[in-house]
Amino acid sequence: MHLTPRLEHPHTFWCLWRHPTASRDELIEFQDKKLRKLIAHAYTNVTHYRELFHRAGLKPEEIQSVKDLRLIPVTSKDDLRMRPFAEVLAKDANPCKLVSLKTS
C-alpha cells in the first residue's frame, strides 16, 4: 500500500512555469531552498526522521543542498513498515486526506 498526500504545493509548479528562462543556478537555488524547507519540516514533524537524524548525528541545518543528501542514512520500506504509523506520518498531516494506492 502506498499513501500519497493530495497535491498541496501547486505554488512550486507555478514558480517553475512562470520562470522558463531561469538560469541553471537559479533553478538549483530554488530546488535547494525547497529541500531545506522539506528537511526542516520532516525533522520537526516526523518522529522517524528526527530519530534518524539523531542517530546519524545530523542537524537539519547541515543539509543545505541536494549534494548533502548523501549524509542522511537510507530509509527502506521495511524500516518504515516496522514503525507505528504515527511515527512516520507528520504530526500536522490529516490521515483522512491520504489516498491509498496499490501497484501490481
C-alpha positions in Angstrom: 0.0 0.0 0.0 1.3 3.5 -0.9 -0.1 6.6 0.8 0.1 9.8 -1.2 -1.0 13.1 0.1 -3.2 15.4 -2.0 -1.2 17.9 -4.1 -0.6 20.6 -1.6 2.1 22.7 -3.3 0.9 24.0 -6.7 3.0 27.1 -5.9 6.1 25.1 -6.7 4.9 24.2 -10.2 3.6 27.7 -10.7 7.0 29.2 -9.9 8.8 26.9 -12.3 6.2 27.5 -15.0 6.4 31.3 -14.6 10.2 31.4 -15.0 11.0 29.2 -18.0 14.1 31.3 -18.7 15.6 30.9 -15.2 19.3 30.2 -15.2 20.6 26.8 -14.0 22.0 28.5 -10.9 18.5 30.0 -10.1 16.8 26.6 -10.6 19.4 24.9 -8.3 18.9 27.6 -5.6 15.1 27.2 -5.9 15.5 23.4 -5.6 17.9 23.7 -2.6 15.5 26.2 -0.8 12.6 23.7 -1.2 14.8 20.9 0.0 15.9 22.8 3.1 12.2 23.6 3.9 11.3 19.9 3.4 14.1 18.7 5.7 13.2 21.1 8.4 9.6 20.0 8.2 10.4 16.3 8.4 12.8 16.9 11.3 10.2 18.9 13.2 7.1 16.9 12.5 8.0 13.3 11.8 9.4 11.2 14.7 11.1 8.7 12.4 13.2 11.3 10.6 14.0 13.2 13.8 15.3 9.9 15.3 17.2 9.1 12.1 18.9 12.4 12.2 19.8 12.0 15.8 21.3 8.5 15.3 23.4 9.9 12.4 24.5 12.9 14.4 22.9 15.3 11.9 21.1 18.5 12.3 18.7 19.8 9.6 20.9 22.9 9.1 23.6 20.6 7.8 21.5 19.7 4.7 21.9 22.7 2.5 21.7 21.2 -1.0 21.0 18.1 -2.9 24.7 17.2 -2.6 24.2 16.9 1.2 21.5 14.2 0.9 24.3 11.6 1.0 24.7 12.4 4.7 21.2 11.1 5.5 21.1 7.3 6.1 18.9 5.4 3.7 15.4 4.5 4.9 14.0 1.3 3.5 10.4 0.3 3.1 10.9 -2.2 5.9 12.2 0.5 8.2 9.0 2.4 7.7 6.8 -0.6 7.9 8.3 -1.6 11.3 7.4 1.8 12.9 4.0 2.7 14.2 2.0 4.7 11.7 2.0 7.8 13.9 5.8 7.8 13.8 6.1 8.0 10.0 3.3 10.5 9.5 3.9 14.2 10.0 2.1 15.4 13.1 0.4 18.1 11.1 -0.9 15.7 8.5 -4.5 14.6 8.3 -4.7 10.8 7.8 -8.2 11.3 6.3 -6.7 13.2 3.4 -4.3 10.4 2.4 -5.0 8.4 -0.7 -4.1 4.7 -0.7 -2.6 3.4 -4.0 -1.5 -0.1 -4.8 0.8 -1.3 -7.5 0.8 -4.6 -9.2 
